[in-house]
Amino acid sequence: MSAFFFYSLSYILMSGCIIYPPTEFVSAGLTIKDIFSSWLGSENEFFIQYHIKRSIITLYVHSILPLGYALGLIVFGHVDAIRLLLGHNNLWLMILTCTILLPLYTLYKILIWSMNNWSKHPIVQNLALYCNNNNNNNNNNNTVSWTAIASDINVEYRRIDKIIITTNSITFIIATDNWIIKVMPYRIFVAHQSDTALVVNKSDTHDMSPVTRGEVQFINIEVKPTRIGAQSFDIRLNALDFKNLQDKVSRPITILQDITFHKTLLDRFIDNFKEQVEKNPLYETAEELNQCIGCMQAPSNVKLYKLCSSGIGNSGPEDCMTCYCRPMWCIDCMAKWFASRQDENAPETWLSSKCTCPVCRARFCILDVCLIKQSSEIQ
């Protein structure tokens, strides 16, 4: 019985890696599209045709996984164990029959899709919605039309200015000059930018590392084509990719009023910087404060005041120093200055790093940044 459970667990893990390949499988080229690359052809040259082939081979490989499990039970002599668990021979035979019928039914569906130059394939039916003659019952006209749309997408995909956003190992988003495309294992969704509305309707934040205050924020964008018969679809992507998508699409992206998220890495850092500074002691002063010399819009509201233990005892060249400058900066500009002096390739270290005063170059860390409290009692 233990051998049966070991086999079952191993097969489930292998099947999971085939259906949803982890990073290691993708890096090693152990994915369906890599294994069948010679048959699939070039994605860059014939994008639509490539994904029609990829969708059918993916569907068929997934459909034979239950049959492979059942055959493995027979080959490795685990039939008695499965009969014992099911408690009835007829139930085992029924399951075996279903595992055989599933790939046969899949082959039948693929055969139906392939008729009339793939005109019944879900990908082709999506493209046919954007044909000027999509209401024409003449199959030949429809065939020419969807291939013309496919050719247009293929041409735009070959351009180097497209953007590709990978959301997970089996789904990615493509934005070209005129099209928004969502590629999934069995199908692709397409929307022409000229008649599509994009709405950010959800955002969620996940803490990745409490130590470095690392977090990742995701947003959900609903893509709503106004073309008759076209199906809406959702795009879920890292909030830091929003700006890239926004810059590429020609349509404005509507953000619902109650949705907030960090559009850039700097936005996220500024919020974290403010949150940490608010925990520091206040710096009390009675002197008159001027406008921030960085933005000339907000009042100066922070003072660099050495509070950390760096430099106590044996001081070193990297220890924090005392800054004697008067308050001249707002917290937003100080956060932007702090971020500009850090290693852009290691954002997870920014909050724990150090910076120098923009004026006197005194070294400080985030613990030395204090919000100002004005006092009328001090003269």
C-alpha positions in Angstrom: 0.0 0.0 0.0 2.9 2.4 0.8 4.2 1.9 -2.7 0.8 2.8 -4.2 0.7 6.0 -2.2 4.3 6.9 -3.2 3.5 6.3 -6.9 0.3 8.3 -6.6 2.0 11.2 -4.9 4.9 11.2 -7.4 2.5 11.2 -10.4 0.4 14.0 -8.9 3.5 16.1 -8.4 4.7 15.4 -11.9 1.3 16.2 -13.4 1.2 19.4 -11.4 4.6 20.4 -12.9 3.3 19.7 -16.4 0.1 21.6 -16.0 1.6 24.5 -14.0 5.4 24.3 -14.5 7.5 25.8 -11.8 10.4 28.1 -12.5 12.9 25.2 -12.5 11.0 23.4 -15.2 10.7 26.6 -17.3 14.4 27.3 -17.0 15.3 23.7 -17.9 13.0 23.8 -20.9 10.7 21.0 -19.6 7.5 22.6 -20.7 5.1 21.5 -23.4 5.9 24.4 -25.7 9.7 23.6 -25.3 9.3 19.9 -25.8 7.2 20.3 -29.0 9.0 23.5 -30.2 10.0 21.9 -33.5 6.3 21.2 -34.4 4.9 24.4 -33.1 7.2 26.6 -35.2 8.2 30.2 -34.6 6.0 32.2 -32.2 7.7 35.5 -33.3 6.9 34.8 -37.0 3.4 33.3 -36.8 2.0 34.2 -33.4 -1.6 33.2 -33.9 -0.9 29.9 -35.7 1.7 29.1 -33.1 -0.8 29.4 -30.3 -3.5 27.5 -32.1 -1.0 24.6 -32.3 0.2 25.1 -28.7 -3.4 25.1 -27.4 -4.3 21.8 -29.0 -1.1 20.0 -27.9 -1.5 21.4 -24.4 -5.1 20.2 -24.2 -4.2 16.8 -25.5 -1.2 16.3 -23.2 -3.4 17.3 -20.2 -6.1 14.9 -21.3 -3.9 11.9 -21.3 -2.5 12.4 -17.8 -5.4 10.4 -16.1 -4.8 7.6 -18.6 -1.1 7.7 -17.8 -1.9 7.3 -14.1 -4.2 4.4 -14.7 -1.7 2.6 -16.9 1.0 3.2 -14.3 -1.2 1.5 -11.7 -1.5 -1.6 -14.0 2.2 -1.6 -14.9 3.4 -1.3 -11.3 0.9 -3.8 -10.0 -1.2 -1.4 -7.9 -4.6 -2.5 -9.2 -5.4 -4.5 -6.1 -4.7 -1.4 -3.9 -7.0 0.8 -5.9 -9.7 -1.9 -5.9 -9.4 -2.1 -2.1 -9.8 1.6 -1.8 -12.7 1.8 -4.2 -14.3 -1.3 -2.8 -15.8 -2.4 -6.1 -14.3 -3.8 -9.3 -16.9 -2.2 -11.5 -16.0 1.3 -10.2 -12.4 0.7 -11.1 -13.4 -0.4 -14.6 -15.6 2.7 -14.9 -12.7 5.0 -14.0 -10.4 3.2 -16.4 -12.9 3.6 -19.2 -13.3 7.3 -18.5 -9.5 7.8 -18.6 -9.5 6.1 -22.1 -12.5 8.1 -23.4 -11.1 11.5 -22.3 -8.2 11.6 -24.7 -10.4 10.1 -27.5 -13.0 12.9 -26.9 -10.2 15.4 -26.9 -9.0 14.1 -30.3 -12.6 14.4 -31.6 -12.8 18.0 -30.5 -9.4 18.8 -32.1 -10.7 17.2 -35.3 -13.8 19.4 -35.2 -11.7 22.5 -34.6 -9.4 21.8 -37.5 -12.2 21.6 -40.1 -12.4 24.5 -42.6 -9.0 25.9 -41.7 -9.5 25.9 -37.9 -12.6 28.1 -38.2 -14.3 26.4 -35.1 -11.2 26.8 -32.9 -11.9 29.1 -29.9 -9.0 31.3 -30.8 -10.2 31.7 -34.4 -13.7 32.4 -33.2 -12.4 35.2 -31.0 -10.6 36.7 -34.0 -13.6 36.4 -36.3 -15.5 38.8 -34.0 -13.2 41.5 -35.3 -13.8 40.8 -39.0 -15.9 43.3 -40.9 -17.9 40.5 -42.4 -18.2 38.4 -39.2 -22.0 38.2 -39.8 -21.5 36.7 -43.2 -22.4 33.0 -43.4 -20.0 32.4 -46.2 -17.3 30.3 -44.6 -14.7 31.1 -47.3 -15.1 34.9 -46.6 -14.9 34.2 -42.9 -11.7 32.2 -43.3 -10.0 34.9 -45.3 -11.1 37.5 -42.8 -9.8 35.8 -39.7 -6.5 35.1 -41.3 -6.3 38.7 -42.2 -6.8 39.6 -38.5 -4.3 37.0 -37.6 -1.8 38.4 -40.0 -2.2 41.9 -38.6 -1.6 40.6 -35.0 1.4 38.6 -36.3 2.9 41.7 -37.8 2.5 43.8 -34.7 3.9 41.0 -32.5 7.1 41.0 -34.5 7.7 44.7 -33.7 10.2 45.3 -30.9 8.1 48.0 -29.2 5.5 45.5 -27.9 5.4 44.8 -24.2 5.1 41.3 -22.7 4.1 41.0 -19.1 4.4 37.5 -17.6 1.8 37.1 -14.8 2.7 33.4 -14.0 4.3 30.5 -15.8 1.2 29.7 -17.9 -0.3 33.2 -18.5 1.1 36.4 -20.0 -0.2 39.7 -21.3 0.9 41.3 -24.6 0.2 44.9 -25.6 1.0 45.9 -29.2 0.1 49.1 -31.0 -3.5 48.1 -31.5 -4.2 44.9 -29.6 -4.3 43.7 -26.0 -3.8 39.9 -25.8 -4.1 37.5 -22.9 -2.4 34.1 -23.5 -3.7 31.1 -21.5 -3.0 27.4 -21.8 -6.1 26.5 -24.0 -7.0 29.8 -25.6 -6.1 33.5 -26.0 -8.3 36.5 -25.5 -7.9 39.5 -27.8 -9.2 43.0 -27.6 -8.7 45.8 -30.1 -7.7 49.0 -28.3 -10.0 51.2 -30.4 -13.2 49.8 -28.9 -12.0 48.6 -25.5 -12.5 50.0 -22.0 -9.9 49.2 -19.3 -10.9 49.4 -15.6 -8.8 48.8 -12.5 -11.4 47.2 -10.2 -9.3 45.6 -7.5 -6.0 45.8 -5.7 -4.4 43.6 -3.0 -1.1 43.8 -1.1 0.9 40.8 0.2 3.8 41.1 2.6 6.8 39.1 1.4 9.4 39.9 4.0 8.6 41.6 7.4 12.3 42.2 8.0 12.9 44.2 4.9 9.3 45.5 4.7 9.2 43.9 1.3 5.7 43.6 -0.2 4.1 42.9 -3.5 1.0 44.6 -4.8 -1.3 43.2 -7.4 -4.1 44.9 -9.4 -6.9 43.5 -11.4 -7.8 45.2 -14.7 -11.0 44.3 -16.5 -10.7 44.5 -20.2 -14.2 45.2 -21.6 -14.4 45.1 -25.5 -17.5 46.9 -26.8 -17.5 44.8 -30.0 -20.7 42.7 -30.2 -20.0 39.1 -29.0 -16.5 39.9 -27.6 -15.9 38.5 -24.2 -14.5 40.6 -21.3 -11.4 39.2 -19.5 -9.3 40.1 -16.5 -5.7 41.0 -16.3 -4.0 40.4 -12.9 -0.5 41.9 -12.8 2.1 43.3 -10.4 1.2 47.0 -9.7 4.8 47.9 -10.8 3.9 46.8 -14.3 0.9 49.1 -14.5 3.0 52.1 -15.8 4.4 50.0 -18.7 1.0 48.9 -19.7 -0.5 52.4 -19.4 2.3 53.8 -21.5 1.7 51.3 -24.3 -2.1 51.3 -24.6 -3.8 54.1 -26.4 -7.0 54.0 -24.3 -7.1 55.6 -20.8 -7.2 53.1 -17.9 -9.9 54.0 -15.5 -9.1 53.5 -11.8 -12.1 53.1 -9.5 -12.3 55.7 -6.8 -11.8 53.3 -3.9 -8.8 51.6 -5.5 -5.3 52.7 -4.4 -1.9 51.1 -5.4 1.7 52.0 -5.9 2.2 52.6 -9.6 6.0 52.6 -9.3 8.7 51.2 -7.0 9.4 54.8 -5.9 5.8 55.3 -4.8 5.9 52.2 -2.7 9.2 53.2 -1.1 7.9 56.7 -0.3 4.9 55.2 1.6 7.2 52.8 3.5 9.6 55.7 4.3 6.8 57.8 5.7 5.5 55.0 7.7 8.9 54.4 9.3 9.6 58.1 9.9 6.3 58.5 11.7 7.6 56.0 14.3 10.6 58.2 15.1 10.6 60.8 17.8 9.4 64.3 16.8 11.9 67.2 16.5 10.5 70.2 18.4 11.4 73.7 17.2 10.0 77.2 17.4 11.7 78.6 14.2 9.7 79.6 11.3 9.6 77.1 8.5 9.8 77.9 4.8 8.7 76.0 1.7 10.6 72.9 0.8 13.5 73.8 -1.4 13.0 70.6 -3.3 9.4 71.0 -4.6 8.6 74.6 -3.4 5.0 73.4 -2.8 4.9 71.7 0.6 6.2 73.2 3.9 9.5 71.9 5.3 8.5 69.3 7.8 11.5 67.0 8.5 14.8 67.5 10.3 17.9 65.3 10.2 18.6 64.7 13.9 21.0 61.9 14.9 19.1 59.4 17.0 20.6 56.0 16.0 23.4 54.3 17.9 25.7 54.3 14.9 29.1 55.8 15.7 28.8 55.5 19.5 32.1 54.2 20.8 34.4 53.4 17.9 33.2 55.5 15.0 33.8 54.4 11.4 33.7 56.0 8.0 30.2 54.6 7.3 28.6 55.7 10.6 25.9 58.3 10.8 26.8 61.9 11.5 25.3 65.0 13.1 23.6 67.3 10.6 23.5 71.0 11.5 21.3 72.2 8.6 18.0 73.9 9.4 14.8 72.2 8.2 14.6 72.8 4.5 12.9 69.6 3.1 9.5 68.0 3.1 9.2 64.3 3.8 8.3 63.4 0.2 11.4 65.1 -1.2 13.6 63.6 1.5 12.3 60.1 0.6 12.9 60.7 -3.1 16.4 62.0 -2.3 17.1 58.9 -0.1 15.9 56.6 -2.8 18.0 58.3 -5.5 21.2 57.5 -3.5 20.5 53.7 -3.3 21.3 50.8 -5.4 18.4 50.5 -7.9 19.1 46.8 -8.3 18.5 46.0 -4.6 15.4 47.9 -3.5 14.9 45.5 -0.6 17.9 47.1 1.1 16.8 50.7 0.7 15.2 51.2 4.1 18.1 49.7 5.9 20.7 51.7 4.0 22.2 55.1 4.6 22.3 58.4 2.7 23.9 61.8 2.9 22.3 65.2 3.6 21.5 67.0 0.3 23.3 70.1 1.7 26.1 69.3 4.1 26.6 65.6 3.1 26.3 64.4 6.7 25.6 60.7 6.6 22.2 59.6 8.1 19.9 56.6 8.2 16.1 56.5 8.3 16.1 56.5 12.1 17.6 60.0 12.0 14.8 61.5 10.0 12.3 63.2 12.3 9.0 65.0 11.6 8.9 68.5 13.0 6.6 69.7 15.8 6.5 73.4 16.1 6.4 74.8 19.6 5.4 78.3 20.6 6.9 77.9 24.1 10.5 77.8 22.9 11.8 81.3 22.2 
